[in-house]
Amino acid sequence: MSSRMPGYYVERPVESMQHMLRTLAQLDRRLQPVIADGVFGNNTVAAVMAFQRVYGLPITGQMDRKSWERMVLVYEKVRADQRPAEPLILYLNPGQEIVAGETNQYVSLIQVVLRTLSWAYGGVNPVGVTGVMDGPTVAAVRNFQRSSGLRDTGNVDKETWRYLARHYTMAAGNGKNRS
């Protein structure tokens, strides 16, 4: 059983199985939802049979080892697909700032974030993605810092990056164009 399974399912294999089957049924209409009540009754047998049918396993209604392993594998894939993407973190040393004239990979990320904010919000000037902390980028950072109540240095420190990242997440949403 997965370590990501809720703790209250430990040593409760029927409820664990029912939880996984229910989760999978929410995403695949060919599967039958079941309530995680710990009772291996008729509804659970039907849900197991539906799972076995969909995944090309012998249709017995019993949760044998092969069915269990397939169910866990499918469930883990679904769980991985449902988790948010890893956050993008700038690793700056204590006191480190990205300053005017600096050239590195982080500057390109900052510029992409600023461009996204300019598309989503008014008041943020769009900048080119050059990888150089040039005049327009510094000005856009200062403008963003002022509007966010931060010290308007034009430099990107950890606090400014956290604000940029938070606003980027709100502005970009799920990445789809908004109409």
Residue frames relative to the residue before (quaternion, step in Angstrom):
aa qw qx qy qz dx dy dz
M 1.0000 0.0000 0.0000 0.0000 0.00 0.00 0.00
S 0.5537 -0.6381 0.4335 0.3135 3.56 -1.05 0.76
S 0.4893 -0.6419 0.5015 0.3115 3.53 -1.14 0.66
R 0.6248 0.5362 -0.3445 0.4511 3.61 1.22 -0.27
M 0.4606 0.6594 -0.4624 0.3731 3.56 1.25 -0.01
P 0.5873 -0.5763 0.4101 0.3935 3.61 -0.96 0.70
G 0.5968 -0.6318 0.3794 0.3173 3.55 -0.98 0.93
Y 0.6517 0.5399 -0.3355 0.4139 3.60 1.02 -0.65
Y 0.6116 0.5330 -0.3670 0.4551 3.64 1.23 0.04
V 0.4160 0.7018 -0.4800 0.3226 3.60 1.26 -0.06
E 0.8410 0.0612 -0.1150 0.5251 3.55 -0.90 1.07
R 0.6154 0.4652 -0.3663 0.5203 3.57 1.16 0.71
P 0.0980 -0.8698 0.4790 0.0659 3.60 0.56 1.14
V 0.6389 0.5199 -0.3522 0.4443 3.61 0.96 -0.70
E 0.6648 0.4818 -0.3083 0.4804 3.60 0.92 -0.86
S 0.6120 0.5455 -0.3456 0.4566 3.60 1.02 -0.74
M 0.6626 0.5012 -0.2929 0.4733 3.54 0.92 -0.97
Q 0.6685 0.5021 -0.3038 0.4569 3.58 0.88 -0.91
H 0.6169 0.5398 -0.3384 0.4621 3.57 1.02 -0.77
M 0.6811 0.4761 -0.2970 0.4704 3.59 0.86 -0.93
L 0.6537 0.5088 -0.3215 0.4587 3.59 0.91 -0.85
R 0.6441 0.5185 -0.3222 0.4610 3.59 0.97 -0.80
T 0.6470 0.5151 -0.3139 0.4665 3.58 0.95 -0.90
L 0.6782 0.4837 -0.2949 0.4681 3.59 0.89 -0.91
A 0.6463 0.5273 -0.3228 0.4473 3.60 1.02 -0.75
Q 0.6007 0.5602 -0.3646 0.4386 3.59 1.12 -0.54
L 0.7414 0.3974 -0.2108 0.4980 3.58 1.16 -0.56
D 0.7675 0.2343 -0.1259 0.5833 3.59 1.22 -0.36
R 0.3407 -0.7904 0.4786 0.1736 3.58 -0.33 1.27
R 0.5624 0.5959 -0.3969 0.4137 3.61 1.22 -0.26
L 0.6583 0.4850 -0.2968 0.4932 3.56 1.26 -0.39
Q 0.3977 -0.7194 0.5241 0.2226 3.55 -1.19 0.56
P 0.3847 -0.7191 0.5201 0.2539 3.61 -0.76 0.96
V 0.0802 -0.7758 0.6251 0.0295 3.51 -1.20 0.61
I 0.4367 -0.6758 0.5236 0.2801 3.57 -1.11 0.62
A 0.4015 -0.7162 0.5223 0.2304 3.56 -0.92 0.94
D 0.1752 0.8151 -0.5253 0.1705 3.56 0.27 1.32
G 0.5306 -0.6623 0.3911 0.3562 3.57 1.28 -0.02
V 0.6177 0.5230 -0.3422 0.4773 3.59 1.28 0.02
F 0.2644 -0.7622 0.5717 0.1490 3.58 -0.71 1.09
G 0.1435 0.8235 -0.5231 0.1659 3.53 0.55 1.28
N 0.8082 -0.2997 0.2094 0.4617 3.55 -1.35 -0.27
N 0.6528 0.5121 -0.3262 0.4530 3.62 0.96 -0.81
T 0.6532 0.4978 -0.3158 0.4752 3.57 1.00 -0.76
V 0.6195 0.5290 -0.3405 0.4696 3.59 0.98 -0.79
A 0.6613 0.4995 -0.3054 0.4690 3.61 0.92 -0.88
A 0.6512 0.5089 -0.3166 0.4655 3.60 0.99 -0.79
V 0.6379 0.5101 -0.3202 0.4799 3.58 1.02 -0.79
M 0.6532 0.5146 -0.3123 0.4593 3.59 0.93 -0.87
A 0.6375 0.5098 -0.3278 0.4757 3.59 0.97 -0.81
F 0.6407 0.5121 -0.3249 0.4708 3.60 0.93 -0.84
Q 0.6688 0.4987 -0.3061 0.4585 3.59 0.85 -0.92
R 0.6386 0.5255 -0.3247 0.4588 3.60 0.98 -0.80
V 0.6865 0.4918 -0.2846 0.4538 3.59 0.83 -1.01
Y 0.7805 0.3460 -0.1752 0.4903 3.59 0.95 -0.81
G 0.5584 -0.6792 0.3642 0.3068 3.57 1.20 0.56
L 0.4449 0.6710 -0.4651 0.3681 3.55 1.10 0.70
P 0.6199 -0.5073 0.4034 0.4423 3.61 -1.16 0.30
I 0.3420 -0.7631 0.5200 0.1738 3.57 -0.77 1.07
T 0.1005 0.8185 -0.5475 0.1423 3.52 -0.09 1.39
G 0.3897 -0.7084 0.4953 0.3178 3.59 1.12 -0.59
Q 0.6250 0.4890 -0.3423 0.5032 3.55 1.31 0.04
M 0.3785 -0.7144 0.5387 0.2371 3.56 -1.02 0.75
D 0.0386 -0.8108 0.5833 -0.0275 3.53 0.12 1.34
R 0.7429 -0.4235 0.2755 0.4392 3.57 -1.29 0.15
K 0.6659 0.5056 -0.3104 0.4523 3.60 0.90 -0.91
S 0.6552 0.4932 -0.3099 0.4811 3.62 0.97 -0.81
W 0.6383 0.5299 -0.3229 0.4556 3.58 0.97 -0.87
E 0.6811 0.4938 -0.2978 0.4512 3.58 0.81 -0.99
R 0.6506 0.5015 -0.3176 0.4737 3.60 1.00 -0.79
M 0.6484 0.5223 -0.3185 0.4532 3.57 0.96 -0.89
V 0.6561 0.4968 -0.3143 0.4732 3.60 0.89 -0.88
L 0.6436 0.5250 -0.3235 0.4533 3.61 0.94 -0.85
V 0.6760 0.4743 -0.2912 0.4830 3.60 0.88 -0.94
Y 0.6479 0.5237 -0.3161 0.4539 3.58 0.94 -0.88
E 0.6611 0.5019 -0.3132 0.4615 3.61 0.88 -0.89
K 0.6315 0.5159 -0.3368 0.4707 3.61 1.02 -0.72
V 0.6457 0.5089 -0.3149 0.4743 3.57 0.95 -0.87
R 0.6543 0.5090 -0.3152 0.4621 3.59 0.90 -0.90
A 0.6462 0.5088 -0.3260 0.4661 3.60 0.96 -0.80
D 0.6723 0.4974 -0.2990 0.4595 3.59 0.97 -0.81
Q 0.6869 0.4921 -0.2841 0.4531 3.61 1.12 -0.58
R 0.5715 0.5923 -0.3904 0.4127 3.59 1.19 -0.36
P 0.5242 -0.6191 0.4638 0.3561 3.57 -1.06 0.59
A 0.6039 -0.5410 0.4335 0.3933 3.54 -1.23 0.45
E 0.6116 -0.5431 0.4199 0.3933 3.53 -1.21 0.47
P 0.4754 -0.6613 0.4863 0.3165 3.60 -0.98 0.74
L 0.3975 -0.6854 0.5583 0.2460 3.51 -1.20 0.59
I 0.0536 -0.8267 0.5590 -0.0339 3.54 -0.49 1.22
L 0.2755 -0.7103 0.6205 0.1857 3.53 -1.00 0.85
Y 0.2119 -0.7748 0.5838 0.1182 3.54 -0.71 1.05
L 0.0204 0.7887 -0.6092 0.0801 3.51 -0.26 1.35
N 0.4810 -0.6404 0.5114 0.3115 3.55 -1.07 0.72
P 0.6502 -0.4951 0.3716 0.4405 3.61 -1.16 0.41
G 0.8305 0.1818 -0.1652 0.5000 3.54 -0.84 1.04
Q 0.5186 0.6430 -0.4220 0.3735 3.60 1.22 -0.17
E 0.0357 -0.7742 0.6318 0.0092 3.56 -1.09 0.79
I 0.3641 -0.6601 0.5986 0.2711 3.53 -1.22 0.49
V 0.1015 -0.8491 0.5175 -0.0312 3.53 -0.49 1.26
A 0.7295 -0.4141 0.3196 0.4408 3.55 -1.36 0.28
G 0.8027 0.2804 -0.2390 0.4690 3.53 -1.03 0.92
E 0.5426 0.6337 -0.4029 0.3764 3.59 1.20 -0.35
T 0.1346 -0.7730 0.6178 0.0515 3.53 -1.11 0.78
N 0.3817 0.6904 -0.5617 0.2495 3.57 -0.68 1.10
Q 0.7303 -0.4439 0.2951 0.4273 3.55 -1.33 0.10
Y 0.6068 0.5743 -0.3583 0.4167 3.58 1.05 -0.66
V 0.6103 0.5631 -0.3604 0.4249 3.58 1.01 -0.73
S 0.6301 0.5288 -0.3372 0.4578 3.59 0.98 -0.79
L 0.6422 0.5144 -0.3237 0.4671 3.60 0.98 -0.80
I 0.6338 0.5253 -0.3216 0.4679 3.56 0.96 -0.88
Q 0.6702 0.5010 -0.2982 0.4592 3.57 0.93 -0.88
V 0.6302 0.5129 -0.3398 0.4736 3.60 1.00 -0.73
V 0.6404 0.5139 -0.3268 0.4679 3.59 0.95 -0.85
L 0.6630 0.5024 -0.3077 0.4619 3.60 0.88 -0.89
R 0.6325 0.5196 -0.3357 0.4662 3.61 1.00 -0.77
T 0.6507 0.5109 -0.3178 0.4633 3.58 0.95 -0.87
L 0.6563 0.5006 -0.3119 0.4706 3.58 0.95 -0.86
S 0.6372 0.5219 -0.3417 0.4526 3.61 1.02 -0.69
W 0.6483 0.4996 -0.3198 0.4773 3.60 1.07 -0.65
A 0.7373 0.4441 -0.2339 0.4521 3.56 0.95 -0.87
Y 0.7966 0.2053 -0.0748 0.5637 3.56 1.01 -0.83
G 0.4397 -0.6317 0.5507 0.3232 3.51 -1.22 0.38
G 0.7271 0.4724 -0.2989 0.3985 3.56 -1.21 0.30
V 0.6677 0.3971 -0.3140 0.5459 3.60 1.23 -0.02
N 0.3386 -0.7628 0.5160 0.1931 3.55 -0.58 1.15
P 0.4387 -0.6777 0.5085 0.2994 3.61 -0.91 0.84
V 0.1468 -0.7766 0.6082 0.0737 3.55 -1.09 0.74
G 0.5295 -0.5978 0.4910 0.3482 3.53 -1.26 0.38
V 0.3787 -0.6865 0.5656 0.2557 3.54 -1.22 0.49
T 0.0901 0.8360 -0.5229 0.1401 3.53 0.01 1.38
G 0.4304 -0.6935 0.4689 0.3375 3.57 1.17 -0.46
V 0.6459 0.4626 -0.3105 0.5219 3.56 1.33 0.12
M 0.3782 -0.6989 0.5582 0.2385 3.57 -0.90 0.92
D 0.0275 0.8479 -0.5219 0.0891 3.52 0.45 1.33
G 0.7755 -0.3749 0.2548 0.4393 3.57 -1.34 0.05
P 0.6919 0.4626 -0.3062 0.4621 3.64 0.77 -0.92
T 0.6384 0.5184 -0.3340 0.4605 3.61 1.03 -0.70
V 0.6430 0.5130 -0.3171 0.4721 3.58 0.95 -0.89
A 0.6569 0.5081 -0.3101 0.4628 3.59 0.95 -0.89
A 0.6603 0.4990 -0.3112 0.4670 3.60 0.96 -0.83
V 0.6274 0.5191 -0.3345 0.4744 3.59 1.05 -0.75
R 0.6482 0.5149 -0.3219 0.4594 3.60 0.91 -0.89
N 0.6432 0.5183 -0.3145 0.4677 3.57 0.93 -0.90
F 0.6565 0.4995 -0.3056 0.4756 3.58 0.93 -0.90
Q 0.6501 0.5202 -0.3205 0.4517 3.59 0.91 -0.88
R 0.6491 0.5124 -0.3217 0.4610 3.60 0.92 -0.86
S 0.7072 0.4642 -0.2733 0.4580 3.57 0.82 -0.98
S 0.6973 0.4478 -0.2661 0.4924 3.60 1.22 -0.41
G 0.5112 -0.6676 0.4072 0.3567 3.57 1.28 0.02
L 0.4845 0.6429 -0.4452 0.3921 3.57 1.20 0.52
R 0.6202 -0.4817 0.4309 0.4445 3.57 -1.30 0.18
D 0.2784 -0.7930 0.5194 0.1546 3.59 -0.69 1.04
T 0.0613 0.8262 -0.5477 0.1165 3.54 0.25 1.37
G 0.4077 -0.6881 0.4909 0.3454 3.57 1.12 -0.63
N 0.6030 0.5178 -0.3519 0.4944 3.56 1.32 -0.10
V 0.3163 -0.7293 0.5691 0.2104 3.56 -1.18 0.54
D 0.0346 -0.7670 0.6400 -0.0298 3.51 -0.61 1.26
K 0.7612 -0.3687 0.2492 0.4718 3.60 -1.27 -0.07
E 0.6639 0.5110 -0.3177 0.4440 3.58 0.90 -0.88
T 0.6564 0.4952 -0.3142 0.4745 3.59 0.91 -0.88
W 0.6443 0.5145 -0.3335 0.4570 3.60 0.94 -0.82
R 0.6309 0.5277 -0.3472 0.4505 3.62 0.93 -0.81
Y 0.6653 0.4874 -0.3052 0.4761 3.59 0.94 -0.84
L 0.6386 0.5171 -0.3301 0.4646 3.59 0.94 -0.84
A 0.6757 0.4994 -0.2964 0.4540 3.58 0.86 -0.97
R 0.6508 0.5123 -0.3190 0.4608 3.59 0.94 -0.86
H 0.6852 0.4693 -0.2878 0.4769 3.59 0.89 -0.89
Y 0.5994 0.5541 -0.3572 0.4540 3.58 1.07 -0.69
T 0.6554 0.5170 -0.3113 0.4542 3.57 0.89 -0.95
M 0.6698 0.4788 -0.3024 0.4803 3.60 0.94 -0.83
A 0.6953 0.4876 -0.2824 0.4462 3.59 0.93 -0.87
A 0.7196 0.4468 -0.2535 0.4672 3.57 0.92 -0.90
G 0.2167 -0.7958 0.5392 0.1706 3.60 1.09 -0.56
N 0.7839 -0.2761 0.2196 0.5110 3.55 -0.80 -0.99
G 0.6375 -0.5718 0.3225 0.4034 3.59 1.21 0.31
K 0.5823 0.5697 -0.3841 0.4347 3.59 1.24 -0.08
N 0.5586 -0.5960 0.4558 0.3535 3.54 -1.14 0.63
R 0.3019 -0.7381 0.5747 0.1837 3.52 -1.03 0.79
S 0.2478 -0.7793 0.5606 0.1306 3.56 -0.93 0.90
